[in-house]
Amino acid sequence: MSVRDRVRIGDTKLLSDNWYVLKTTTFDWKRRDGTWQTQSREHYDRGNGAVLLPYNLRARTVLLVRQFRYPAFVNGYDDLLIEAAAGLLDDAEPEVRIRAEVEEELGYRLGAVRQVFQAYMSPGSVTEILYFFVAEYDTAMRIGDGGGHPDEGEDIEVLERSIDEALVMIADGRIRDAKTIMLLQHLALTVFRS
């Protein structure tokens, strides 16, 4: 039996269409025991995104960004977040979009990029799926300072850190962004194996 056979969508209401779209939906779910249960859930649709972590194998470094994130701030995080370069797809193919984001945020034009996996980051409430990429970089690929688009509210600092320091930054709480942690762990397991 398909999941589609276990869901009957009822009423859907638009709650907000300000920055992105927030809806609430009532639906019936067919439980494993065969009974139907009515449930209601809110879901936030901000589109899908892509994230990329550039690495330099010879130097054992990665490129990260540091920026202000209001939702983390209002949840008690009183610092700038350290992250991998990322952005929403806006109807572009994931690889095309992430290449543009890396140029805007990091100031690098990369060669080959490799998609390593896809993941839902908060599937209980957010529809977004992220496409995760890695790519090698070197200083010859630098085409600018990065920093993002000020007219879009971006004020991004570019950081180059050793993979070892970045892993310590996860352990001591300086890196708290899930997508970045996932990519750093991926590189530690697959590229920077000692």
Buried (B, 14 or more C-beta within 10 A) or exposed (E): EEEEEEEEEEEEEEEEEEEBBBBEBBBEBBEEEEEEEEEEEEBBEEBBBBBBBBBBEEEBBBBBBBBEBEEBEEEEEEEBBBBBBBBBBEEBEBBEBBBBBBBBBBBBBBEEBEBBEEBEEEEEEBBBBBBBBBBBBBEEBBEEEBBBEEEEEBEBBBBBBBBEBBBEBBEEEBBBBEBBBBBBEBBBEEBBEE
